[in-house]
Amino acid sequence: MAKLKLGIPKGSLENATVDLFRRAGFTVTTSSRSYFPAIDDPEIECMLIRAQEMARYVEDGILDAGLTGRDWVLENDAHVQVVADLIYARQSFGKVRWVLAAPETSAIHSVKDLEGKIIATELVGATKRYLAANGVTAKVEFSWGATEVKPPVLADAIVEVTETGSSLRANKLRIVETVLESNTQLIANNDSWNDGWKRRKLEDMKMLLEGALNALGKVGLMLNVETANLQRVLSVLPALKNPTISQLSDAGWVAVNTILDETTVRMIIPRLKEAGAQGIVEYPLNKIVM
């Protein structure tokens, strides 16, 4: 049987990735004692790999595909096929930023102020390219962790990833500039992408993962309404697209089916009831495939 070798990011993205795959219809089971998660698809073999290394292993063909950050694809200057941009991160379903940060009391207010300074970061290659693009010469040191505590004693500034900025503020650092934005990507080895079976498998995976992301924060709503009240009900409903309206066995009634932002439902249901809707049913969504 043909197999697709898939890398799952170990570490901060691991739980969010496993949860996304669950929403997409795949059950991935990880274990602290194994780097080979089980998946309920016999055509896929999974391996846990740190996101920082994923692009290199995919480029070399050790893995057919993997999920990692755009930042690490750029950092490794990896020549891979980007199958999908998946906007989710460790704490939120959005992008993350690599930012230049300096102590609150520092005289560093722009990248130009880094001339001759020391910068600590895990993203060494991208930081060097960022400095070069701005015509700045500075020393960039690799940081093995706890980067936020290094200024001002061990470094003048840092380039660090952030979702909310709370860790930087807690360490009395302020953001000077954004170096780059990043999001999770599904990437593939170029030879694997040119293999017809593997490409089809990856395209199917992309569709399901994107469908799961599209459904986040959305719910379905079904209701019945007399045709005389239909326009009143429709005027209450914001919709992803036009609601689906189906004729019921009683000629004077129709069924309405639509998709809403979950945060708005509690305000809309009472208004629907006032407009004449009956049998209102709210239901969760796993995927919305556009």
N, C-alpha and C positions, 0 to 999 in steps of 0.2 A: 504493500500500500504506500502511495506517495505521502510524504510528510512535509509540512511547513514548519521550519524551526523558528520559533518566535521568542524574542527577548522581552521579559517583563521587568520594568525598572525596580531594582531593589532599593529600599530606603524610603525617602520622604514621599515619593510618588506611588509607592507600592499599594497601599490600601485604597487610594483613590482610583488607581488603575484596575484593581481587582473588582471594585464596586462598579466601575463603568462597564467592564466586561459582563458583570452579572446583569446589569440593566439591558445590555445588548443581547442577552440570551445565552452567554457562556458562563459556566461555573468553573472558576479557577480556584483551586485549593492549595494554599501555601503552607509550609511547615518551617519552623525555626531550625530544623535539623537537616533540611534538604534545599538544594538550589535548583531543584527540578519540580516545579509545581505540577499538580495534576489538572487536566482540563477535560471537560466532557465532550470533546471533539476528537475522535480517533485520528483525524488527519492533521492534528497540530501537536507539536512537542514544544513545551515551554522551558525556559531557563531564566533564572533570576540573575540579572547583571546590573551593576551600578549604572545609573543614567550617564555618568561621566565617561564611561567606557563603551557604551552601547554602539555609538556610531562607528567606532573603529572595528568592532567585531562584525557589524553588518557589512561594512565596506569590504572587509576581508573575506566575506562569504562563510564565516563560521556560523552566523545566523542568517536566515533568509530575510528576516524582518525584525523590527523591534520598536518599542516606544521609548522615546527620550525627549529631552528638551531641545528646542531649536538652538539654544545657547551652546549646548554641547556638540551639536553638529557643526556649528561655526567654529567652536574652540578647537575641534579636532581637524578642521578643514576637510571633512569627510565628503567623498564623492558618492552620494547615495541618492536614491529616488525618494522624494517626499510623496507619500501616498495620501496622507491626510493631515490637516492641521486640526488638532483636537484641543479646544480651549478649556482646559481644566488644569488645576494645580493642587498643591498639597492641602491647602485650607479652603480654597474657594474655586468656583468654576469660572476662572478668568485668567488673564495673562499675569506673568510676574515680570519684575523689572530688575535689571542689574544697574545699580546706581553708584555714582561716586559720592562718598560721604566723608565728612571731616568733623572734627570736634566742634561743638557749638561755639566755642570761643576762638576758633581758628581764623586766620586771615585768608584762608582758602575759600574763594567765592566763585571760581570758575575753573575750568580745566587749565587755563593759561597760568593759573597760580601754582601749578604742580611742577613747574620747571625746577629740576634739580632735587625734587622731593622723593620720598620713599612711599610706595603704594603697596599694600598687602591685599592679595586676592587669590581666589582659587581659579579665576578665569584669566589666566596670565596672557595667553595668546590674543584674545579679543581685546584685553585692556591695552596691550602694546600697540595693536592696530588702531585703537581709539586715540591713543596719545599721538601716534604718528600722523593720523589724519588731521589732528589739530596743531601739528608742528611743535609738540612738546617733548622734551627729553627728560625722562625721569626713570628711577629704578623701580622695577616691578618685581616684587618677591612673592613666591608661592606661599599661600597660607594653608596650613594643615587643619585649620578649624579655629573656632573662637575668634574669628576675624574682628568682630566688633570691639573687642577689648584691647586691640593693639595700638590704636592712636590714643594719646600722642607720643607714648614712650617708644614703641617698637616700629611705628610707621606714622607718617604725616597724614595719610588718608587711606581709605580702603575702597575697593569696588566689591560690592556685596549684593546678593539677591534678596529681594524683599517682595512680599505680597501686600502687607499693610503698613510697613514702616515702624511698627511698634517696638521691635527689638532694637532698631537703631535709636529711637527716642529714649528707650530705657537705658542705653549706654551713652547718653548725652551726645549723640551724633546727629548732624543735620544733613539732609540730602542736598548736594550741590548740583548735580546734573544726572540725567539718565543716560547710561552708556548704551544699553539695548533692551528691547522688550523680547520676551520669550514665551512660548507656549509649548505644550506637548505635541510631538509629531509622531505619526506612524511612518517609519522609514523602511525602505527595502533595499537589498543588494541589487545592483543593476542587472546582473545575470539572472537573478531570481525573478525580477520584474519582467524580464523578457521571456521567461518560461510561461507558456500559456496557462497551464494548470495553476501554478502558484499565483500568477497575476489575477486570475479569476477568484481565487481564494481570498486574496488581499482586497480586491475590489468589493467582494461580498462583506468582508470584515469591516471595511471602511463604511459601507452603507449602514450596517447595523450599529456601529459605534457612533456615527454621526446622528443616527436616528435616536439613540439613547440620550445624547447631549441635547438634541432638539426638544426632547420631552421633559427635560429638567424644569421644574417649576410650573408645569402645565398640568391641567386636569381636563377630563372630558365631562360634559354635562348633557344629560338627556332629559327631555320633558315633553309633556303632552299639552296641547292648547287647542281651544276651539278656533276655527278659522276666523271667526268674527274678532277674536282678540290677537290674531297672529301679528299684525303690524305693531301693536303695542308691545308685545313680547320682543319682537326683533329689534325694536328701538332701544331696548335695555341691553342687548347683547353686543359687546365687542367680540370679534372673532378672528381666529387665525386666517380663515378665508370665509366666504359666505357659508352660513350654517346649512347643514343638510336637512331638508324638509321632506318627510315621507307621509303619504296618505294612510290613515288608519282605516280599519274596517267600517267604523262609523264615518259616514261621508262628511260630517260636520267637524271632524277633528283631524289634526295632523300631529306627527311626532317631529321634534326639533332636536338635532344633535350638533354640538359645537365643541370647540376647544377654547379654554380660558386660562389666563394666568392664575395660579392657585391663590395668590395674595388678594385677588379681586373677588373671589367667589363669595366670601362671607357678606360682601356688600351687595352683590348682584342677586343672590337667591331671594332675599326678601322683596326686592323690586320686581322680580319675575312673578312671584306669588301675587303681588298687588296687581300685576298686569294681566292675570288670569291663567298663568301656567299651573299645571297639576302634575303629580307623579314625577317630581323633580329628582333625578338621580345623579350624584356626583361620583366619578370613578377615576382611579389613578391611571397614569399612562407610563408605559415603559419605553416606547419608541414612537417617534413621529418621522416617517420617511417622506421626504419632500419629492 
